[in-house]
Protein backbone atom coordinates (compact mmCIF):
# COMPACT_ATOMS: atom_id res chain seq x y z
CA UNK A 1 0.00 0.00 0.00
CA UNK A 2 1.50 3.35 -1.05
CA UNK A 3 1.49 6.43 1.18
CA UNK A 4 -1.03 8.10 -1.15
CA UNK A 5 -3.43 5.18 -0.89
CA UNK A 6 -3.08 5.18 2.89
CA UNK A 7 -3.72 8.94 3.01
CA UNK A 8 -6.85 8.38 0.93
CA UNK A 9 -8.08 5.76 3.38
CA UNK A 10 -7.52 8.16 6.29
CA UNK A 11 -9.50 10.87 4.49
CA UNK A 12 -12.26 8.36 3.77
CA UNK A 13 -12.35 7.41 7.47
CA UNK A 14 -12.70 11.07 8.49
CA UNK A 15 -15.51 11.64 5.99
CA UNK A 16 -17.27 8.45 7.06
CA UNK A 17 -17.10 9.56 10.70
CA UNK A 18 -18.66 12.93 9.87
CA UNK A 19 -21.47 11.35 7.84
CA UNK A 20 -22.15 8.71 10.48
CA UNK A 21 -22.38 11.36 13.20
CA UNK A 22 -24.83 13.46 11.21
CA UNK A 23 -27.16 10.83 9.80
CA UNK A 24 -25.45 7.47 9.28
CA UNK A 25 -24.35 5.74 6.10
CA UNK A 26 -20.60 6.33 6.46
CA UNK A 27 -19.98 2.69 5.61
CA UNK A 28 -20.83 3.51 2.00
CA UNK A 29 -17.59 5.50 1.90
CA UNK A 30 -15.37 3.44 4.19
CA UNK A 31 -16.08 -0.07 2.93
CA UNK A 32 -15.68 0.65 -0.82
CA UNK A 33 -12.52 2.64 -0.01
CA UNK A 34 -11.00 -0.37 1.73
CA UNK A 35 -12.05 -2.64 -1.12
CA UNK A 36 -10.16 -0.38 -3.53
CA UNK A 37 -7.19 0.46 -1.29
CA UNK A 38 -6.33 -2.92 0.22
CA UNK A 39 -4.61 -5.60 -1.89
CA UNK A 40 -6.96 -7.47 -4.20
CA UNK A 41 -6.20 -10.79 -2.51
CA UNK A 42 -7.53 -9.52 0.83
CA UNK A 43 -10.45 -11.73 1.97
CA UNK A 44 -13.83 -9.99 2.06
CA UNK A 45 -14.24 -10.96 5.73
CA UNK A 46 -10.97 -9.15 6.50
CA UNK A 47 -12.14 -6.04 4.67
CA UNK A 48 -15.40 -6.11 6.63
CA UNK A 49 -13.63 -6.66 9.96
CA UNK A 50 -11.14 -3.85 9.38
CA UNK A 51 -13.95 -1.55 8.27
CA UNK A 52 -15.86 -2.23 11.50
CA UNK A 53 -12.84 -1.39 13.66
CA UNK A 54 -12.33 1.85 11.74
CA UNK A 55 -15.88 2.98 12.51
CA UNK A 56 -16.84 1.53 15.89
CA UNK A 57 -15.10 4.11 18.11
CA UNK A 58 -16.46 6.97 16.03
CA UNK A 59 -20.00 5.60 16.31
CA UNK A 60 -19.66 5.17 20.06
CA UNK A 61 -18.18 8.64 20.55
CA UNK A 62 -20.87 10.31 18.46
CA UNK A 63 -23.64 8.33 20.19
CA UNK A 64 -22.47 9.30 23.66
CA UNK A 65 -22.25 12.93 22.55
CA UNK A 66 -25.88 12.84 21.45
CA UNK A 67 -27.24 10.95 24.45
CA UNK A 68 -25.66 13.37 26.90
CA UNK A 69 -28.11 15.96 25.59
CA UNK A 70 -30.94 13.79 24.24
CA UNK A 71 -32.47 11.23 26.65
CA UNK A 72 -33.95 8.11 24.99
CA UNK A 73 -36.74 5.80 26.05
CA UNK A 74 -34.39 3.37 27.80
CA UNK A 75 -36.58 0.19 27.79
CA UNK A 76 -37.25 0.46 24.05
CA UNK A 77 -33.66 1.46 23.33
CA UNK A 78 -32.05 -1.36 25.35
CA UNK A 79 -34.35 -4.04 23.96
CA UNK A 80 -33.43 -2.97 20.43
CA UNK A 81 -29.72 -2.99 21.28
CA UNK A 82 -29.93 -6.46 22.84
CA UNK A 83 -31.66 -8.04 19.86
CA UNK A 84 -29.36 -6.17 17.48
CA UNK A 85 -26.34 -7.78 19.19
CA UNK A 86 -27.86 -11.23 18.67
CA UNK A 87 -28.55 -10.38 15.05
CA UNK A 88 -24.96 -9.21 14.55
CA UNK A 89 -23.63 -12.59 15.72
CA UNK A 90 -25.83 -14.32 13.17
CA UNK A 91 -24.85 -11.90 10.42
CA UNK A 92 -21.11 -12.18 11.10
CA UNK A 93 -21.30 -15.97 10.91
CA UNK A 94 -22.95 -15.93 7.48
CA UNK A 95 -20.98 -13.06 5.92
CA UNK A 96 -18.92 -15.40 3.72
CA UNK A 97 -22.09 -16.84 2.21
CA UNK A 98 -23.71 -13.56 1.17
CA UNK A 99 -24.18 -12.91 -2.56
CA UNK A 100 -24.07 -9.38 -3.98
CA UNK A 101 -26.39 -10.49 -6.75
CA UNK A 102 -29.07 -11.05 -4.13
CA UNK A 103 -28.70 -8.25 -1.59
CA UNK A 104 -27.85 -5.32 -3.87
CA UNK A 105 -31.23 -5.16 -5.72
CA UNK A 106 -33.15 -5.67 -2.48
CA UNK A 107 -31.19 -2.96 -0.69
CA UNK A 108 -31.64 -0.58 -3.63
CA UNK A 109 -35.42 -0.96 -3.47
CA UNK A 110 -35.37 -0.38 0.31
CA UNK A 111 -33.33 2.81 -0.08
CA UNK A 112 -35.66 4.23 -2.72
CA UNK A 113 -38.70 3.49 -0.54
CA UNK A 114 -37.01 5.10 2.49
CA UNK A 115 -36.07 8.23 0.54
CA UNK A 116 -39.54 8.71 -0.96
CA UNK A 117 -41.22 8.02 2.39
CA UNK A 118 -39.15 10.67 4.17
CA UNK A 119 -39.37 13.21 1.34
CA UNK A 120 -43.20 12.95 1.20
CA UNK A 121 -43.44 13.67 4.95
CA UNK A 122 -41.66 17.00 5.63
CA UNK A 123 -42.61 17.03 9.32
CA UNK A 124 -41.36 13.49 9.99
CA UNK A 125 -38.87 13.64 12.84
CA UNK A 126 -38.57 17.43 12.71
CA UNK A 127 -41.12 19.03 15.01
CA UNK A 128 -41.88 16.46 17.71
CA UNK A 129 -40.77 13.27 19.39
CA UNK A 130 -43.94 11.45 18.38
CA UNK A 131 -45.38 10.78 21.83
CA UNK A 132 -48.29 8.30 21.62
CA UNK A 133 -47.26 6.66 18.34
CA UNK A 134 -44.27 4.58 19.38
CA UNK A 135 -44.05 0.85 18.68
CA UNK A 136 -41.36 -0.54 21.01
CA UNK A 137 -41.91 -4.22 20.10
CA UNK A 138 -41.56 -3.48 16.39
CA UNK A 139 -38.44 -1.37 17.07
CA UNK A 140 -36.90 -4.32 18.93
CA UNK A 141 -37.70 -6.71 16.07
CA UNK A 142 -36.18 -4.26 13.60
CA UNK A 143 -33.10 -4.26 15.83
CA UNK A 144 -32.69 -8.00 15.28
CA UNK A 145 -32.95 -7.57 11.50
CA UNK A 146 -30.61 -4.57 11.37
CA UNK A 147 -28.07 -6.30 13.62
CA UNK A 148 -28.00 -9.28 11.29
CA UNK A 149 -27.66 -7.01 8.26
CA UNK A 150 -24.83 -5.05 9.88
CA UNK A 151 -22.92 -8.21 10.76
CA UNK A 152 -23.29 -9.64 7.26
CA UNK A 153 -23.10 -6.54 5.03
CA UNK A 154 -23.05 -3.17 6.83
CA UNK A 155 -23.21 -0.11 4.55
CA UNK A 156 -26.28 2.04 5.15
CA UNK A 157 -27.25 0.40 8.45
CA UNK A 158 -26.85 3.69 10.33
CA UNK A 159 -29.40 5.27 8.01
CA UNK A 160 -31.79 2.35 8.57
CA UNK A 161 -31.40 2.74 12.33
CA UNK A 162 -32.28 6.42 12.12
CA UNK A 163 -35.39 5.75 10.06
CA UNK A 164 -36.46 2.95 12.43
CA UNK A 165 -36.31 5.23 15.45
CA UNK A 166 -38.07 8.06 13.58
CA UNK A 167 -40.81 6.22 11.66
CA UNK A 168 -41.40 3.33 14.10
CA UNK A 169 -40.06 4.63 17.39
CA UNK A 170 -41.62 8.07 17.00
CA UNK A 171 -38.47 10.09 17.75
CA UNK A 172 -37.12 13.25 16.18
CA UNK A 173 -34.15 12.91 13.84
CA UNK A 174 -31.89 14.45 16.48
CA UNK A 175 -32.73 11.87 19.17
CA UNK A 176 -32.88 9.06 16.65
CA UNK A 177 -29.36 9.83 15.46
CA UNK A 178 -27.92 9.42 18.95
CA UNK A 179 -29.58 6.06 19.58
CA UNK A 180 -28.67 4.88 16.09
CA UNK A 181 -24.96 5.51 16.75
CA UNK A 182 -24.98 3.45 19.96
CA UNK A 183 -26.86 0.57 18.32
CA UNK A 184 -24.45 0.66 15.40
CA UNK A 185 -21.46 0.64 17.76
CA UNK A 186 -22.79 -2.40 19.61
CA UNK A 187 -23.35 -4.42 16.43
CA UNK A 188 -19.92 -3.34 15.19
CA UNK A 189 -18.28 -4.59 18.40
CA UNK A 190 -20.05 -7.94 18.15
CA UNK A 191 -19.07 -8.32 14.49
CA UNK A 192 -15.45 -7.33 15.20
CA UNK A 193 -15.18 -9.87 18.01
CA UNK A 194 -16.63 -12.64 15.86
CA UNK A 195 -14.35 -11.91 12.90
CA UNK A 196 -11.23 -11.15 14.96
CA UNK A 197 -11.39 -14.61 16.54
CA UNK A 198 -10.77 -15.98 13.05
CA UNK A 199 -8.04 -13.44 12.22
CA UNK A 200 -10.16 -11.26 9.93
CA UNK A 201 -9.02 -7.86 11.26
CA UNK A 202 -5.89 -5.99 10.13
CA UNK A 203 -5.19 -3.97 13.25
CA UNK A 204 -2.16 -2.13 11.84
CA UNK A 205 -4.39 -0.64 9.12
CA UNK A 206 -7.43 -0.09 11.34
CA UNK A 207 -6.00 2.02 14.18
CA UNK A 208 -4.99 5.11 12.13
CA UNK A 209 -8.42 4.97 10.52
CA UNK A 210 -10.02 4.84 13.98
CA UNK A 211 -8.39 8.16 14.92
CA UNK A 212 -9.54 9.85 11.70
CA UNK A 213 -13.07 8.46 12.13
CA UNK A 214 -13.33 9.71 15.72
CA UNK A 215 -12.27 13.22 14.68
CA UNK A 216 -14.83 13.22 11.87
CA UNK A 217 -17.52 11.93 14.23
CA UNK A 218 -16.75 14.62 16.82
CA UNK A 219 -17.06 17.40 14.24
CA UNK A 220 -20.18 15.83 12.75
CA UNK A 221 -21.91 15.61 16.15
CA UNK A 222 -21.26 19.27 16.89
CA UNK A 223 -22.55 20.17 13.43
CA UNK A 224 -25.79 18.21 13.92
CA UNK A 225 -26.45 19.55 17.44
CA UNK A 226 -25.86 23.09 16.21
CA UNK A 227 -28.16 22.93 13.18
CA UNK A 228 -30.87 20.63 14.59
CA UNK A 229 -33.55 18.36 13.11
CA UNK A 230 -34.20 20.14 9.81
CA UNK A 231 -30.51 19.97 8.88
CA UNK A 232 -30.32 16.27 9.78
CA UNK A 233 -33.45 15.54 7.73
CA UNK A 234 -31.88 17.23 4.70
CA UNK A 235 -28.65 15.29 5.15
CA UNK A 236 -30.69 12.11 5.59
CA UNK A 237 -32.32 12.60 2.19
CA UNK A 238 -28.98 13.39 0.56
CA UNK A 239 -27.21 10.35 2.01
CA UNK A 240 -30.14 8.08 1.15
CA UNK A 241 -29.99 9.31 -2.46
CA UNK A 242 -26.24 8.72 -2.60
CA UNK A 243 -26.68 5.22 -1.20
CA UNK A 244 -29.30 4.40 -3.82
CA UNK A 245 -27.20 5.79 -6.70
CA UNK A 246 -24.11 3.91 -5.49
CA UNK A 247 -26.05 0.66 -5.29
CA UNK A 248 -27.54 1.22 -8.76
CA UNK A 249 -24.08 1.79 -10.27
CA UNK A 250 -22.82 -1.34 -8.57
CA UNK A 251 -25.79 -3.34 -9.82
CA UNK A 252 -25.55 -2.18 -13.45
CA UNK A 253 -21.79 -1.81 -14.01
CA UNK A 254 -20.41 -3.96 -11.19
CA UNK A 255 -18.15 -1.20 -9.79
C-alpha positions as CSV (number, residue, x, y, z in Angstrom):
1,X,0.0,0.0,0.0
2,X,1.5,3.3,-1.0
3,X,1.5,6.4,1.2
4,X,-1.0,8.1,-1.1
5,X,-3.4,5.2,-0.9
6,X,-3.1,5.2,2.9
7,X,-3.7,8.9,3.0
8,X,-6.8,8.4,0.9
9,X,-8.1,5.8,3.4
10,X,-7.5,8.2,6.3
11,X,-9.5,10.9,4.5
12,X,-12.3,8.4,3.8
13,X,-12.4,7.4,7.5
14,X,-12.7,11.1,8.5
15,X,-15.5,11.6,6.0
16,X,-17.3,8.4,7.1
17,X,-17.1,9.6,10.7
18,X,-18.7,12.9,9.9
19,X,-21.5,11.4,7.8
20,X,-22.1,8.7,10.5
21,X,-22.4,11.4,13.2
22,X,-24.8,13.5,11.2
23,X,-27.2,10.8,9.8
24,X,-25.4,7.5,9.3
25,X,-24.3,5.7,6.1
26,X,-20.6,6.3,6.5
27,X,-20.0,2.7,5.6
28,X,-20.8,3.5,2.0
29,X,-17.6,5.5,1.9
30,X,-15.4,3.4,4.2
31,X,-16.1,-0.1,2.9
32,X,-15.7,0.7,-0.8
33,X,-12.5,2.6,0.0
34,X,-11.0,-0.4,1.7
35,X,-12.1,-2.6,-1.1
36,X,-10.2,-0.4,-3.5
37,X,-7.2,0.5,-1.3
38,X,-6.3,-2.9,0.2
39,X,-4.6,-5.6,-1.9
40,X,-7.0,-7.5,-4.2
41,X,-6.2,-10.8,-2.5
42,X,-7.5,-9.5,0.8
43,X,-10.4,-11.7,2.0
44,X,-13.8,-10.0,2.1
45,X,-14.2,-11.0,5.7
46,X,-11.0,-9.1,6.5
47,X,-12.1,-6.0,4.7
48,X,-15.4,-6.1,6.6
49,X,-13.6,-6.7,10.0
50,X,-11.1,-3.8,9.4
51,X,-14.0,-1.5,8.3
52,X,-15.9,-2.2,11.5
53,X,-12.8,-1.4,13.7
54,X,-12.3,1.8,11.7
55,X,-15.9,3.0,12.5
56,X,-16.8,1.5,15.9
57,X,-15.1,4.1,18.1
58,X,-16.5,7.0,16.0
59,X,-20.0,5.6,16.3
60,X,-19.7,5.2,20.1
61,X,-18.2,8.6,20.6
62,X,-20.9,10.3,18.5
63,X,-23.6,8.3,20.2
64,X,-22.5,9.3,23.7
65,X,-22.2,12.9,22.6
66,X,-25.9,12.8,21.4
67,X,-27.2,10.9,24.5
68,X,-25.7,13.4,26.9
69,X,-28.1,16.0,25.6
70,X,-30.9,13.8,24.2
71,X,-32.5,11.2,26.7
72,X,-33.9,8.1,25.0
73,X,-36.7,5.8,26.1
74,X,-34.4,3.4,27.8
75,X,-36.6,0.2,27.8
76,X,-37.2,0.5,24.1
77,X,-33.7,1.5,23.3
78,X,-32.1,-1.4,25.3
79,X,-34.4,-4.0,24.0
80,X,-33.4,-3.0,20.4
81,X,-29.7,-3.0,21.3
82,X,-29.9,-6.5,22.8
83,X,-31.7,-8.0,19.9
84,X,-29.4,-6.2,17.5
85,X,-26.3,-7.8,19.2
86,X,-27.9,-11.2,18.7
87,X,-28.6,-10.4,15.0
88,X,-25.0,-9.2,14.6
89,X,-23.6,-12.6,15.7
90,X,-25.8,-14.3,13.2
91,X,-24.8,-11.9,10.4
92,X,-21.1,-12.2,11.1
93,X,-21.3,-16.0,10.9
94,X,-23.0,-15.9,7.5
95,X,-21.0,-13.1,5.9
96,X,-18.9,-15.4,3.7
97,X,-22.1,-16.8,2.2
98,X,-23.7,-13.6,1.2
99,X,-24.2,-12.9,-2.6
100,X,-24.1,-9.4,-4.0
101,X,-26.4,-10.5,-6.8
102,X,-29.1,-11.0,-4.1
103,X,-28.7,-8.3,-1.6
104,X,-27.8,-5.3,-3.9
105,X,-31.2,-5.2,-5.7
106,X,-33.1,-5.7,-2.5
107,X,-31.2,-3.0,-0.7
108,X,-31.6,-0.6,-3.6
109,X,-35.4,-1.0,-3.5
110,X,-35.4,-0.4,0.3
111,X,-33.3,2.8,-0.1
112,X,-35.7,4.2,-2.7
113,X,-38.7,3.5,-0.5
114,X,-37.0,5.1,2.5
115,X,-36.1,8.2,0.5
116,X,-39.5,8.7,-1.0
117,X,-41.2,8.0,2.4
118,X,-39.2,10.7,4.2
119,X,-39.4,13.2,1.3
120,X,-43.2,13.0,1.2
121,X,-43.4,13.7,5.0
122,X,-41.7,17.0,5.6
123,X,-42.6,17.0,9.3
124,X,-41.4,13.5,10.0
125,X,-38.9,13.6,12.8
126,X,-38.6,17.4,12.7
127,X,-41.1,19.0,15.0
128,X,-41.9,16.5,17.7
129,X,-40.8,13.3,19.4
130,X,-43.9,11.5,18.4
131,X,-45.4,10.8,21.8
132,X,-48.3,8.3,21.6
133,X,-47.3,6.7,18.3
134,X,-44.3,4.6,19.4
135,X,-44.1,0.9,18.7
136,X,-41.4,-0.5,21.0
137,X,-41.9,-4.2,20.1
138,X,-41.6,-3.5,16.4
139,X,-38.4,-1.4,17.1
140,X,-36.9,-4.3,18.9
141,X,-37.7,-6.7,16.1
142,X,-36.2,-4.3,13.6
143,X,-33.1,-4.3,15.8
144,X,-32.7,-8.0,15.3
145,X,-32.9,-7.6,11.5
146,X,-30.6,-4.6,11.4
147,X,-28.1,-6.3,13.6
148,X,-28.0,-9.3,11.3
149,X,-27.7,-7.0,8.3
150,X,-24.8,-5.1,9.9
151,X,-22.9,-8.2,10.8
152,X,-23.3,-9.6,7.3
153,X,-23.1,-6.5,5.0
154,X,-23.0,-3.2,6.8
155,X,-23.2,-0.1,4.5
156,X,-26.3,2.0,5.2
157,X,-27.3,0.4,8.5
158,X,-26.9,3.7,10.3
159,X,-29.4,5.3,8.0
160,X,-31.8,2.4,8.6
161,X,-31.4,2.7,12.3
162,X,-32.3,6.4,12.1
163,X,-35.4,5.8,10.1
164,X,-36.5,2.9,12.4
165,X,-36.3,5.2,15.4
166,X,-38.1,8.1,13.6
167,X,-40.8,6.2,11.7
168,X,-41.4,3.3,14.1
169,X,-40.1,4.6,17.4
170,X,-41.6,8.1,17.0
171,X,-38.5,10.1,17.7
172,X,-37.1,13.3,16.2
173,X,-34.1,12.9,13.8
174,X,-31.9,14.4,16.5
175,X,-32.7,11.9,19.2
176,X,-32.9,9.1,16.6
177,X,-29.4,9.8,15.5
178,X,-27.9,9.4,18.9
179,X,-29.6,6.1,19.6
180,X,-28.7,4.9,16.1
181,X,-25.0,5.5,16.8
182,X,-25.0,3.5,20.0
183,X,-26.9,0.6,18.3
184,X,-24.5,0.7,15.4
185,X,-21.5,0.6,17.8
186,X,-22.8,-2.4,19.6
187,X,-23.4,-4.4,16.4
188,X,-19.9,-3.3,15.2
189,X,-18.3,-4.6,18.4
190,X,-20.1,-7.9,18.2
191,X,-19.1,-8.3,14.5
192,X,-15.5,-7.3,15.2
193,X,-15.2,-9.9,18.0
194,X,-16.6,-12.6,15.9
195,X,-14.4,-11.9,12.9
196,X,-11.2,-11.2,15.0
197,X,-11.4,-14.6,16.5
198,X,-10.8,-16.0,13.1
199,X,-8.0,-13.4,12.2
200,X,-10.2,-11.3,9.9
201,X,-9.0,-7.9,11.3
202,X,-5.9,-6.0,10.1
203,X,-5.2,-4.0,13.3
204,X,-2.2,-2.1,11.8
205,X,-4.4,-0.6,9.1
206,X,-7.4,-0.1,11.3
207,X,-6.0,2.0,14.2
208,X,-5.0,5.1,12.1
209,X,-8.4,5.0,10.5
210,X,-10.0,4.8,14.0
211,X,-8.4,8.2,14.9
212,X,-9.5,9.9,11.7
213,X,-13.1,8.5,12.1
214,X,-13.3,9.7,15.7
215,X,-12.3,13.2,14.7
216,X,-14.8,13.2,11.9
217,X,-17.5,11.9,14.2
218,X,-16.8,14.6,16.8
219,X,-17.1,17.4,14.2
220,X,-20.2,15.8,12.8
221,X,-21.9,15.6,16.1
222,X,-21.3,19.3,16.9
223,X,-22.6,20.2,13.4
224,X,-25.8,18.2,13.9
225,X,-26.4,19.5,17.4
226,X,-25.9,23.1,16.2
227,X,-28.2,22.9,13.2
228,X,-30.9,20.6,14.6
229,X,-33.5,18.4,13.1
230,X,-34.2,20.1,9.8
231,X,-30.5,20.0,8.9
232,X,-30.3,16.3,9.8
233,X,-33.4,15.5,7.7
234,X,-31.9,17.2,4.7
235,X,-28.6,15.3,5.2
236,X,-30.7,12.1,5.6
237,X,-32.3,12.6,2.2
238,X,-29.0,13.4,0.6
239,X,-27.2,10.3,2.0
240,X,-30.1,8.1,1.1
241,X,-30.0,9.3,-2.5
242,X,-26.2,8.7,-2.6
243,X,-26.7,5.2,-1.2
244,X,-29.3,4.4,-3.8
245,X,-27.2,5.8,-6.7
246,X,-24.1,3.9,-5.5
247,X,-26.0,0.7,-5.3
248,X,-27.5,1.2,-8.8
249,X,-24.1,1.8,-10.3
250,X,-22.8,-1.3,-8.6
251,X,-25.8,-3.3,-9.8
252,X,-25.5,-2.2,-13.4
253,X,-21.8,-1.8,-14.0
254,X,-20.4,-4.0,-11.2
255,X,-18.1,-1.2,-9.8
